[in-house]
Amino acid sequence: MIKKLLNTFLTLLLISSAYKVLAIEPMHDKTLFVNGYPESAQVSSLRLSFEKLGFNDYKLDGVNNNSRVDFTNRIDKLSTNLKLNFSYTNSPSLLANVSHLKVYFNDNLVTVLPINEQLSVVKNTVSHSLDLNAKYIQDYNQIRFELVGYYDLRCQDYFSRSIWTEINKSSHITLDQKQLAIDSRLEYLPEPFFDAKDYNKLNLPFVFASTPNTQAIEAAATLSSWFGAQADWRGANFPVVLNKAPEQHSVVFITNDSKPDFLKDYPDVEKPTVELISSPIHRYNKMLLILGRDEKDLKTAVTGLVFGHKIMTGRSASIEAINKLPLRKAYDAPRWLRSDRPVHFDELIDYPTQLQAEGLNNGPIKLNVRFAPDLFTWREKGIPITLQYRNTPESEASNSRLNMLINQRFINGFILANTDSANISKTLLPLIANTDTSQNPKNFSLNGINLATKNELNFDFRFNTIMKGKCPEVPAGQYGVIDGNSNIDVSGFNHYIALPDLNVFANSGFPFTKYADLQQTLVLIDEVPSPKALSVLFNLTGHFGAITGYPAHRISVAHLNEDANLDDKDILVIAKPNSIANNLDEDAQTNILLDNNQRAIKQAIYNGAYDEQTTDKVQVSIKSSGDMAVITGFQSPFDSERSIVSLSATSQKAFTLLDDALMSSQALAQIKGSAAVINSQGIKTIKTDEQYFVGHIPVHTLIWFHLSDHPFVLALLSILTLLLISFIIWRLLQALTYKRLAEGDK
């Protein structure tokens, strides 16, 4: 018995010694983080409604007889148990013995459903639940419905309203998704953190050991802008986590002196390093590690990642050197139309056949265009566009046409020619008058483009049928092509805009995105910013990246208690309304900025508290403990050409309200004027300070523009100008007369 107890004691002693050795000695073996811990893969059940998947073509007819719904499969997911649940209603005029509905899954015929058989006389709605073979699943998947509808076997008009089938909006797809353990390889980047096959908003936590300093914040802001550019229209959310491992893919920022507890024994690095590991908490989740000896190395590691990820391989890559990256020029963001020359359509396409349409039921050709928001379009009818297009020869009697639309609004139409030669037309993209940047106080708008937002340009080829005797005939092989040499030209426009205009800021990031790398942007933040405040910043820089398509690697960040140089900078303030700068002189630039910021916030809250129609402003003093966020814009007191945008929140919940407003497309449309007050009931926008203008236009245009609302002053100035010119001419003629007379006297 004693021997047995002695053996047990020795065993425990050896185990205790082993743990002590592991705790003291540095870890050089990283194999633990390569594959993680063996455990069961997580399985989730999804219900994908057609509406959520962006399905719009619910109604099929004789011409548009195909509709499709698309869904994707992430690289780290395995989809099983796919089931299509849908219902549809048919036209009672369709003939049962020949009409039918085909269902395809990735171009594989799943079933053929008869039309108008065994239907109730009162309600002709049919429901089906179809199993889809999982072996056909791909990265990009498509379920397609094709209607073969007949109402007359002798002579059928495919444009007849008798031919239709409507799919119910409650239709959906159900499936199970099992998480996969994928390799930790940098060549997969940006997957699995961002997967282009995932149409949902990107949600990627940023993890720090403790509250990051300004250099670490700059690194994270740069990385968020890069991921935001990848996510593009999907949107991106970057929650900030301190010293905790999220149960999903995440990014972890680590220095040799600052490591989160779950990676406290991770080996030190000697250079800026990027590594991809399995989470020590959950093997199926990956962690992108941004490693450095100090916070300065973190910025270097992120810069190396965003510009060099395409040549990174394996699990780890160190950044040896970064050649000096050139400064971006104003208005040269990759996703903005260039302002130095015409931009051809083939520079705007995403895939080779994007500018081509085929057949009667072709969809419109779509191009997304984004303009610099400060284009000076005063008294301009629109932006010039040179359109070149070709089509298969059309019968003179067919009357086929090409319709041109912007943001689903008609611009122009062209009759298709009966030859296959190229057609060239010059037209204008009409503008929307923005009352926030106009001197005219009246509300008015024109159908057209909005410079502050992304615009969709549509070219819709509409091929008609031809009559053969008494019956219409659908010709085969009809094509329409928009030539890639077509162009949009904004090179003749100056840049000049009235600010503050929060709608322009919210939708285009201007004036900060004027330079795609944010080289002239300074962010001021509280000395100890909360995770929510940091998340607001990273979500905003992610939004900027989506707008420009370029990482904001030159953004600068400073604390409010620093005496930062605020000259020649557009400044973004993210802080609580009562933030103060400690240990600074009263005349310090930061104190001047905070005083101006406090004034703008108080004015915004005050103006938002009374009815705009009220003539007498009642002074009310209120101390409230509620949650409220305020966005204000005003002119920089340090440079008349620079702007300040302040994002303030009274509490952590208020920061969430602020974040939600900046992340929602519906809310972004409501943010206008020079101030916006956000609370649980919505957004109130206020116009507070006088406008100021940034940019440059010719002097004569400048005078004419600013005096256009004062016709009497303009008329008086015109008269004075004419009198001055007349006087100069008179004096010149008088001098010539004296000279001629003097020569005659000789």
Residue pairs with C-beta under 8 A, 6 or more apart in sequence:
26 265
26 267
26 268
27 265
27 266
27 267
28 267
30 266
30 267
30 277
32 280
33 184
33 266
33 277
33 278
33 280
34 184
34 277
34 278
34 315
35 181
35 278
35 283
36 181
36 278
36 279
36 280
36 282
36 283
36 284
37 280
37 283
38 283
39 282
39 283
39 284
41 178
41 179
41 180
41 181
41 284
42 178
42 179
42 284
43 176
43 177
43 178
43 179
44 176
44 177
45 174
45 175
45 176
45 177
46 174
46 175
46 176
46 177
47 172
47 173
47 174
48 71
48 172
48 173
48 174
48 175
49 170
49 171
49 172
50 58
50 69
50 86
50 167
50 169
50 171
50 172
50 173
51 169
53 69
53 70
53 71
53 173
53 199
54 70
54 199
55 67
55 69
57 64
57 67
57 68
58 67
58 166
58 167
58 168
58 169
59 164
59 165
59 166
59 167
60 66
60 67
60 145
60 146
60 147
60 149
60 164
60 165
60 166
60 167
61 147
61 149
61 161
61 163
61 164
62 149
62 156
62 157
62 158
62 159
62 160
62 163
63 158
63 159
63 360
63 361
64 361
65 146
65 147
65 148
65 149
65 361
66 144
66 145
66 146
66 147
66 361
67 144
67 145
67 167
68 142
68 143
68 144
68 145
69 142
69 143
69 173
70 140
70 141
70 142
70 143
71 141
71 143
71 173
72 139
72 140
72 141
72 197
72 198
72 199
73 79
73 137
73 138
73 139
73 140
73 141
73 197
74 192
74 195
74 197
74 198
75 139
75 180
75 182
75 188
75 191
75 192
75 195
75 197
76 179
76 180
76 182
76 191
76 192
76 195
76 284
77 177
77 178
77 179
77 180
78 177
78 178
78 179
78 180
79 134
79 137
79 175
79 176
79 177
80 134
80 175
80 176
80 177
80 178
81 134
81 174
81 175
81 176
82 131
82 132
82 133
82 134
82 137
82 173
82 174
82 175
83 129
83 130
83 131
83 132
83 173
83 174
83 175
84 103
84 105
84 110
84 128
84 129
84 130
84 132
84 143
84 171
84 173
85 127
85 128
85 129
85 130
85 171
85 172
85 173
85 174
86 127
86 128
86 130
86 167
86 168
86 171
86 172
87 125
87 126
87 127
87 128
87 167
87 168
87 170
87 171
88 101
88 125
88 126
88 165
88 166
88 167
88 168
89 124
89 125
89 126
89 165
89 166
89 168
90 99
90 115
90 116
90 119
90 124
90 126
90 164
90 165
91 149
91 151
91 162
91 163
91 164
91 165
92 116
92 124
93 151
93 162
93 163
94 115
94 116
94 149
94 150
94 151
94 162
94 163
94 165
95 115
95 116
95 150
95 151
95 152
95 153
96 114
96 115
96 116
96 117
98 148
98 150
98 153
99 114
99 115
99 116
99 147
99 148
99 149
99 150
100 112
100 113
100 114
100 115
100 148
101 112
101 113
101 115
101 145
101 146
101 147
101 148
101 165
102 109
102 111
102 112
102 113
102 145
102 146
102 147
102 148
103 109
103 110
103 111
103 112
103 113
103 130
103 143
103 144
103 145
104 110
104 142
104 143
104 144
104 145
104 146
105 132
105 133
105 136
105 141
105 142
105 143
106 136
106 137
106 138
106 141
106 142
107 142
107 144
108 133
108 136
110 130
110 132
111 128
111 130
113 126
113 128
115 149
115 165
116 124
119 126
125 168
132 143
139 197
140 197
143 173
145 167
147 163
147 164
147 165
149 163
149 164
149 165
150 156
150 163
151 160
151 162
151 163
155 470
155 471
156 163
156 471
156 472
157 465
157 471
157 472
158 360
158 465
158 472
158 474
159 465
159 472
179 284
180 284
181 278
181 283
181 284
182 188
182 192
182 286
184 276
184 277
184 278
184 286
184 315
185 276
185 313
185 314
185 315
186 274
186 276
186 309
186 312
186 313
186 314
186 315
186 316
186 317
187 312
187 313
187 314
188 276
189 276
189 288
189 305
189 309
189 312
190 227
190 230
190 309
192 249
192 286
193 204
193 227
193 249
193 251
193 286
193 288
194 202
194 204
194 227
194 230
194 231
196 230
198 234
199 234
200 234
201 231
201 234
201 235
201 236
201 237
202 227
202 228
202 230
202 231
202 234
202 235
202 236
202 237
203 236
203 237
203 239
203 248
204 227
204 236
204 237
204 238
204 249
204 250
204 251
205 238
205 239
205 240
205 241
205 246
205 248
205 250
205 251
206 220
206 223
206 224
206 238
206 239
206 240
206 241
206 250
206 251
206 253
206 534
206 538
207 241
207 242
207 243
207 244
207 245
207 246
207 250
207 251
207 252
207 253
207 260
207 287
208 216
208 240
208 241
208 242
208 243
208 252
208 253
208 258
208 260
209 242
209 243
209 254
209 258
209 259
209 260
209 261
210 242
210 243
210 258
211 242
211 528
211 529
212 220
212 253
212 295
212 534
213 295
214 525
214 557
214 558
214 559
215 294
215 295
215 296
215 298
215 299
215 557
216 253
216 255
216 295
216 298
217 523
217 525
217 529
217 534
217 537
217 557
218 299
218 555
218 556
218 557
219 253
219 290
219 295
219 298
219 299
219 301
219 302
220 238
220 251
220 253
220 302
220 534
220 538
221 523
221 537
221 538
221 541
221 552
221 555
221 557
222 299
222 302
222 303
222 306
222 541
222 551
222 552
222 553
222 555
223 251
223 290
223 302
223 305
223 306
223 551
224 236
224 238
224 538
224 539
224 541
224 542
224 545
225 518
225 541
225 542
225 544
225 545
225 550
225 551
225 552
225 553
225 555
226 302
226 305
226 306
226 545
226 551
227 236
227 238
227 542
227 545
228 236
228 541
228 542
228 543
228 544
228 545
228 546
229 545
229 546
229 548
229 549
229 550
229 551
231 542
231 546
232 546
232 549
233 454
233 546
235 543
235 546
235 663
236 539
236 542
236 543
236 546
237 535
237 539
237 542
237 663
238 535
238 538
238 539
238 542
239 531
239 535
240 531
240 532
240 534
240 535
240 538
241 250
241 531
242 531
243 260
243 261
244 260
244 262
245 260
245 262
245 279
245 280
245 281
245 287
246 285
247 281
247 282
247 285
248 285
249 285
249 286
249 287
249 288
250 279
250 285
250 287
250 288
251 287
251 288
251 289
251 290
252 260
252 263
252 287
252 288
252 289
252 290
253 290
253 298
254 260
254 263
254 266
254 289
254 290
254 291
254 292
255 291
255 292
255 293
255 294
255 295
255 297
255 298
256 268
256 269
256 292
256 293
256 294
257 294
259 266
262 280
262 281
263 280
263 289
266 289
268 293
269 291
269 292
269 293
269 297
269 318
270 293
271 293
271 297
271 318
271 319
271 320
272 291
272 292
272 297
272 298
272 300
272 301
272 304
272 318
272 319
273 289
273 291
273 292
273 301
273 316
273 317
273 318
273 319
274 288
274 289
274 290
274 291
274 301
274 304
274 305
274 312
274 316
274 317
274 318
274 319
275 288
275 289
275 291
275 315
275 316
275 317
276 286
276 287
276 288
276 289
276 315
276 316
277 286
277 287
277 289
277 315
278 284
278 285
278 286
278 287
279 285
279 286
279 287
290 298
290 301
290 302
290 305
291 297
291 298
291 301
292 298
292 300
292 301
300 319
300 322
301 319
302 553
303 319
303 322
303 325
303 553
304 317
304 319
304 322
305 312
306 551
306 553
307 322
307 325
307 551
307 553
308 317
308 319
325 517
325 553
327 515
327 517
327 519
327 554
328 515
328 516
328 517
328 519
328 550
329 515
330 495
330 514
330 515
331 338
331 339
331 372
331 495
331 514
332 338
332 516
333 513
333 516
333 547
333 548
333 549
333 550
334 516
334 548
334 549
334 550
335 370
335 547
335 548
335 549
336 370
336 371
336 372
336 548
337 343
337 369
337 370
337 371
337 372
337 488
337 490
338 490
338 491
339 372
339 375
339 490
339 491
339 493
339 495
340 491
341 489
341 491
342 386
342 487
342 488
342 489
342 491
343 487
343 488
343 489
343 490
344 484
344 485
344 486
344 487
345 355
345 367
345 482
345 483
345 484
345 485
345 486
345 487
346 355
346 484
346 485
348 367
348 368
348 369
349 355
349 367
349 484
354 365
354 366
354 367
355 365
355 481
355 482
355 483
355 484
356 365
356 479
356 480
356 481
356 482
357 363
357 364
357 365
357 459
357 460
357 461
357 479
357 480
357 481
358 478
358 479
358 480
359 463
359 478
360 463
360 465
360 474
360 478
362 461
362 463
362 480
364 405
364 458
364 459
364 460
365 458
365 459
365 460
365 461
365 482
366 456
366 457
366 458
367 456
367 457
367 458
367 459
368 454
368 455
368 456
368 457
369 449
369 454
369 455
369 456
369 457
369 488
370 453
370 454
370 455
370 508
370 547
371 383
371 449
371 451
371 455
371 490
372 451
372 490
372 495
372 514
373 451
373 452
373 497
373 504
373 507
373 508
373 510
374 451
374 495
374 496
374 497
374 504
374 510
374 511
374 514
374 694
374 695
375 383
375 451
375 490
375 493
375 494
375 495
376 493
376 494
376 495
376 496
376 497
376 695
376 697
377 383
377 431
377 451
377 493
378 705
380 431
380 493
381 428
381 430
381 431
382 428
382 429
382 430
382 431
382 448
383 428
383 429
383 431
383 449
383 488
383 489
383 490
383 493
384 426
384 427
384 428
384 429
384 488
384 489
384 492
385 426
385 427
385 428
385 429
385 486
385 487
385 488
385 489
386 424
386 425
386 426
386 486
386 487
386 489
387 404
387 414
387 424
387 425
387 426
387 427
387 482
387 486
388 422
388 423
388 424
388 425
388 482
388 483
388 485
388 486
389 402
389 414
389 422
389 423
389 425
389 459
389 480
389 481
389 482
389 483
389 486
390 420
390 421
390 422
390 423
390 480
390 481
390 483
391 400
391 402
391 416
391 417
391 420
391 461
391 478
391 479
391 480
391 481
392 420
392 477
392 478
392 479
392 480
393 417
393 418
393 419
393 420
394 400
394 416
394 417
394 418
394 463
395 418
395 466
396 418
397 466
397 467
398 463
398 464
398 465
398 466
399 415
399 464
400 415
400 416
400 461
400 462
400 463
400 464
401 413
401 414
401 415
401 416
401 462
402 413
402 414
402 416
402 459
402 460
402 461
402 462
402 480
403 410
403 412
403 413
403 458
403 459
403 460
403 462
404 410
404 411
404 412
404 413
404 414
404 427
404 457
404 458
404 459
404 460
405 411
405 457
405 458
405 459
405 460
406 429
406 430
406 447
406 448
406 449
406 455
406 456
406 457
406 458
407 448
407 449
407 450
407 455
407 456
408 456
408 458
409 447
409 448
410 447
411 427
411 429
411 430
411 447
411 448
412 425
412 427
414 423
414 425
416 461
416 463
416 480
417 423
422 483
429 448
429 449
429 457
429 488
430 446
430 447
430 448
430 449
431 446
431 448
431 449
431 451
432 445
432 446
432 447
432 448
432 449
432 450
432 451
433 440
433 444
433 445
433 446
434 450
434 451
434 452
434 501
434 503
435 441
435 442
435 443
435 444
436 498
436 501
436 503
436 504
436 672
436 673
436 687
437 497
437 498
437 499
437 501
437 504
438 498
439 498
439 705
439 706
439 708
439 709
440 709
449 455
451 508
452 501
452 503
452 504
452 507
452 508
452 510
453 507
453 508
459 482
461 480
463 475
463 478
463 480
465 472
465 473
465 474
465 475
466 472
466 473
466 475
467 473
494 695
494 696
494 697
494 698
494 701
495 695
495 696
496 693
496 694
496 695
496 696
496 697
497 504
497 510
497 693
497 694
497 695
498 691
498 692
498 693
499 511
499 633
499 635
499 643
499 691
499 692
499 693
499 694
500 632
500 633
500 634
500 635
500 643
500 645
500 673
500 674
500 689
500 691
500 692
501 633
501 672
501 673
501 674
502 631
502 633
502 645
502 671
502 672
502 673
502 674
502 675
502 676
502 685
503 668
503 669
503 671
503 672
503 673
504 510
505 511
505 512
505 633
505 645
505 671
506 631
506 662
506 668
506 671
507 668
507 669
508 547
509 543
509 544
509 547
509 548
511 570
511 642
511 643
511 694
512 518
512 521
512 544
512 570
512 572
512 645
513 544
513 547
513 548
514 520
514 570
515 521
515 554
516 548
516 549
516 550
516 552
517 550
517 551
517 552
517 553
517 554
517 555
518 541
518 544
518 552
518 554
518 555
519 554
520 568
520 569
520 570
521 552
521 554
521 555
521 556
521 569
521 570
521 571
521 572
522 556
522 557
522 558
522 564
522 566
522 569
522 570
522 571
522 572
523 537
523 555
523 556
523 557
523 558
523 571
523 572
523 573
523 574
524 557
524 558
524 559
524 560
524 564
524 571
524 572
524 573
524 574
524 575
524 590
524 593
525 533
525 534
525 537
525 557
525 558
525 559
525 560
525 573
525 574
525 575
526 533
526 559
526 560
526 574
526 575
526 576
526 579
527 559
527 560
527 561
527 582
529 537
529 574
529 575
530 652
530 655
532 649
532 652
532 655
532 656
532 659
533 574
533 575
533 649
533 655
535 655
535 659
536 574
536 647
536 649
536 655
536 658
536 659
536 662
537 574
539 659
539 662
539 663
540 572
540 647
540 662
541 552
541 555
543 662
543 663
544 552
545 551
545 552
556 569
558 564
560 573
560 575
560 579
560 580
560 581
560 590
560 594
561 581
561 582
561 583
561 584
561 590
562 590
563 584
563 585
563 588
563 589
563 590
564 589
564 590
565 589
566 589
566 590
566 593
566 636
566 638
567 589
567 638
567 639
568 639
568 642
569 636
569 638
569 639
569 642
570 636
570 642
570 643
570 644
571 593
571 636
571 642
571 643
571 644
571 645
572 644
572 645
572 646
572 647
573 593
573 597
573 644
573 645
573 646
573 647
573 648
574 647
575 646
575 647
575 648
576 648
576 649
576 650
577 598
577 601
577 630
577 648
577 649
577 650
578 598
579 594
580 594
581 588
581 590
581 591
581 594
584 590
584 591
585 591
589 638
592 637
592 638
593 637
593 638
593 644
596 634
596 637
596 644
597 632
597 644
597 646
597 648
600 632
600 634
600 646
600 675
600 688
600 689
601 630
601 632
601 646
601 648
603 675
603 688
603 689
604 630
604 632
604 674
604 675
604 676
604 677
604 686
604 688
605 628
605 630
605 677
607 675
607 686
607 688
608 675
608 677
608 684
608 686
609 620
609 622
610 617
610 618
626 650
626 679
627 649
627 650
627 651
627 653
627 654
627 657
627 679
627 680
628 649
628 650
628 654
628 657
628 677
628 678
628 679
629 647
629 648
629 649
629 650
629 654
629 655
629 657
629 658
629 661
629 677
629 678
629 679
630 646
630 647
630 648
630 649
630 675
630 676
630 677
630 678
631 645
631 646
631 647
631 648
631 658
631 661
631 671
631 675
631 676
631 678
632 645
632 646
632 648
632 674
632 675
632 676
632 688
633 643
633 644
633 645
633 646
633 674
633 675
634 643
634 644
634 646
634 674
634 689
635 642
635 643
635 644
635 689
635 692
636 642
636 643
636 644
640 692
641 694
642 694
643 694
647 658
649 655
649 657
649 658
654 678
657 678
657 679
657 680
658 678
660 667
661 667
661 668
661 671
661 676
661 678
661 683
662 668
667 683
670 676
670 682
670 683
670 685
671 683
671 685
672 685
673 685
673 686
673 687
673 688
674 686
674 687
674 688
674 689
675 685
675 686
675 687
675 688
676 683
676 684
676 685
676 686
677 683
677 684
677 685
677 686
697 705
703 717
704 714
707 713
707 714
707 717
708 714
